[in-house]
Amino acid sequence: MTRLDTTPVDRDIGLRIGLASRALAKHRAGRLRMRHLTPKGATALVLVDANPGITQADLARYFSNGRTTMHGIIQELLSEGLLEGRATDTRGQAVALHVKPKGKAAVAFELDSIDAQFEFCCEVIGQAATLQLMDHLLKLCAAAEAFQPTPLLSMTGDEP
C-alpha cells in the first residue's frame, strides 16, 4: 500500500484558512475601530466581564504588560464609558474594574467574533478537526499555566 501525498491539499486548506483568517481579523479590526477599541482593549473588556472586580495590576500580569501600558488601555475604556472603577481599599489605591452596560455590547461583539472564527474553522477543516485543534490548544494552555507563578485569568468566568 502506498502512502498518499496530501501536501497540495494541506497547502490549499492552509491557504484558505490563512486568507479567511486575515479577512476575519480585518473585519473585526474595522468593527472594533467603529467602537473606538483596540483588540487588546476588547480582550480586556471580556476579561473584566468574566472576572468582575479584577484590578489593573491583574490585567497587566495577564497581558505581560507593564502597569503604565495597561493604565493607558484602562483609561481609554473608562473614558469611553465601557468600564467603571471602584476603590477596593480604604486608601483607594486598588481599583476594582467592572463592565458598564455600554461595555456589555462590546463584550458581546467580541464573543460573537470568536464564535465566527470557530464556525469558519468548522466549515474549512470540519467540526471534528476543529474540536481536536481546540483540545490541543487547551492542553497547551494548561501546560503553560503550570509555568505561571500566579493563576491565569479566565475568559469564560470559569475557574482556570
C-alpha positions in Angstrom: 0.0 0.0 0.0 1.4 3.4 -0.9 1.1 6.4 1.2 -0.9 9.3 -0.3 0.8 12.7 -0.7 -1.6 15.2 0.8 0.8 18.1 0.8 -1.0 20.0 -2.0 -4.3 19.6 -0.2 -2.8 20.6 3.1 -1.3 23.7 1.4 -4.7 24.5 -0.1 -6.5 24.2 3.2 -3.8 26.2 4.9 -4.0 28.9 2.3 -7.8 29.1 2.6 -7.6 29.2 6.4 -4.9 31.9 6.2 -6.9 34.1 3.8 -10.1 33.7 5.7 -8.4 34.3 9.0 -6.9 37.6 7.7 -10.3 38.6 6.3 -12.0 37.9 9.7 -9.3 39.8 11.5 -9.6 42.8 9.2 -13.4 42.8 9.6 -13.0 42.5 13.4 -10.5 45.3 13.5 -12.8 47.6 11.4 -15.7 46.8 13.7 -13.5 47.5 16.8 -12.4 50.8 15.4 -16.0 51.8 15.0 -16.4 51.2 18.7 -13.1 53.0 19.5 -11.5 49.8 20.7 -8.2 48.0 20.1 -8.0 44.2 20.0 -6.2 44.3 23.4 -8.9 46.7 24.8 -11.7 44.3 23.6 -9.9 41.4 25.2 -9.5 43.4 28.4 -13.3 44.0 28.4 -14.0 40.3 28.0 -11.7 39.5 30.9 -13.2 42.2 33.2 -16.7 40.9 32.3 -15.7 37.3 33.2 -13.8 38.4 36.3 -15.7 41.4 37.9 -13.7 43.3 40.4 -10.4 42.5 38.7 -7.6 45.1 39.1 -5.5 46.8 36.6 -2.4 45.0 38.0 -4.1 41.7 37.4 -4.8 42.6 33.8 -1.2 43.8 33.3 0.0 40.4 34.5 -2.3 38.6 32.2 -1.1 40.5 29.2 2.5 40.5 30.4 2.4 44.3 30.2 3.8 47.0 32.5 1.3 48.8 34.6 1.9 52.0 32.6 0.9 50.3 29.3 -2.2 48.8 31.0 -3.1 52.1 32.6 -3.4 53.7 29.1 -5.7 50.9 27.9 -7.8 51.0 31.0 -8.1 54.8 30.9 -9.3 54.6 27.3 -12.0 52.1 28.3 -13.0 54.2 31.3 -13.2 57.4 29.2 -15.4 55.6 26.6 -17.8 54.7 29.3 -17.2 50.9 28.8 -15.7 50.3 32.3 -16.1 51.7 35.7 -13.6 51.5 38.6 -14.4 51.4 42.3 -11.8 51.8 45.1 -11.4 48.4 46.9 -9.4 49.5 49.9 -9.5 52.5 52.3 -6.5 54.2 50.7 -8.2 53.9 47.3 -5.0 52.5 45.6 -6.5 49.3 44.2 -9.4 49.9 41.8 -11.9 47.1 41.1 -13.0 47.2 37.4 -16.5 46.4 36.2 -18.0 46.4 32.8 -20.8 49.1 32.3 -23.9 48.4 30.2 -22.3 50.1 27.2 -19.3 47.8 27.5 -21.5 44.7 27.5 -22.3 45.4 23.8 -18.6 45.4 23.0 -18.1 42.1 25.0 -21.0 40.5 23.0 -19.4 41.6 19.8 -16.0 40.2 20.8 -17.6 36.9 21.8 -19.5 36.8 18.5 -16.2 37.3 16.7 -14.7 34.3 18.5 -17.8 32.2 17.6 -17.5 33.3 13.9 -13.9 32.2 13.8 -14.8 28.8 15.3 -17.6 28.3 12.8 -15.3 29.2 9.9 -12.8 26.6 11.0 -15.5 24.0 11.2 -16.5 24.8 7.7 -13.0 24.6 6.3 -11.4 21.7 8.2 -14.6 20.1 9.7 -16.0 20.1 13.1 -14.1 17.1 14.3 -10.7 18.5 13.3 -11.6 21.9 14.8 -12.6 20.3 18.1 -9.4 18.3 18.1 -7.4 21.5 17.4 -9.3 23.2 20.3 -8.5 20.3 22.6 -4.8 20.6 21.7 -4.9 24.3 22.4 -6.5 23.8 25.8 -3.8 21.3 26.6 -1.1 23.8 25.6 -2.8 26.5 27.8 -2.9 24.1 30.7 0.8 23.3 30.2 1.7 27.0 30.0 -0.4 27.6 33.2 1.8 25.2 35.1 4.8 27.5 34.5 2.9 30.7 35.6 3.7 32.0 39.1 0.1 33.1 39.5 -3.1 31.6 38.2 -4.2 32.9 34.8 -7.5 34.8 34.4 -10.5 33.1 32.9 -12.0 34.3 29.7 -15.2 32.4 30.4 -15.8 33.2 34.1 -15.0 29.5 35.0 -12.1 28.8 37.2 -9.0 28.1 35.0 
